């Protein structure tokens, strides 16, 4: 009886571990979608409001939640206080802080970090174009991850169950 319970625990544990990996993949895709939404909202604000970037950051933050809201709030408030930093420096600092909690792939992180520096020296039409480009870039990256994860997740779940079965056979 104890062997049977032990075998079930091993199978459930290895399956749960595989499910945790699959869940991480889905969370990554959701983080990409959140960045895409942020860029879309900023682009819309620039198109319709014609305000400065710090004001746009504050306005867009009201429509977001979680860490992205804090990220944009900090940029808008810090710039409003007149800390002496440029918008690009504030963007880079806050993005790095955000990526510590919600990391993305390194090449995507570099693109997002560099965006703030490029945004602060352009007119509104060029800012909109850069944000649209980043939104498309994030869409492509998200699609690649979904395609990649589709088969990988199936294999991961199968490997988790099969690994648990193999361990139970070895234990018996």
VENNOR-V478961 format. One line per field, one symbol per residue. psi: psi as a letter, one per 40 degrees, with the letter a starting at -180 (. if undefined). burial: b if it has 16 or more other C-alpha atoms within 10 Angstrom, else e. Layout:
psi: ???
burial: ???
This chain:
psi: dddddddddddddddddddddddddddddddddddddddddddddddddfiiddddddddddeiiaddddddddddddddefeeiiddddddddddddeddgiiiddddddddedddddeeiidddddddddddddddddddddddddddddddddddddddddddddddd.
burial: eeeeeebeebbbebbebbbeebeebbebbebbbbbbebbbbbbbbbeeeeeebbbbbbbbbeebeeebbbbbbbbbebbeeeeeeebbbbbbebbbeeeeeeebeeeeeeebbebbbebbeeebeebbebbbebbeebbebbeebbeebeeebeebbeebbebbbeebeeee
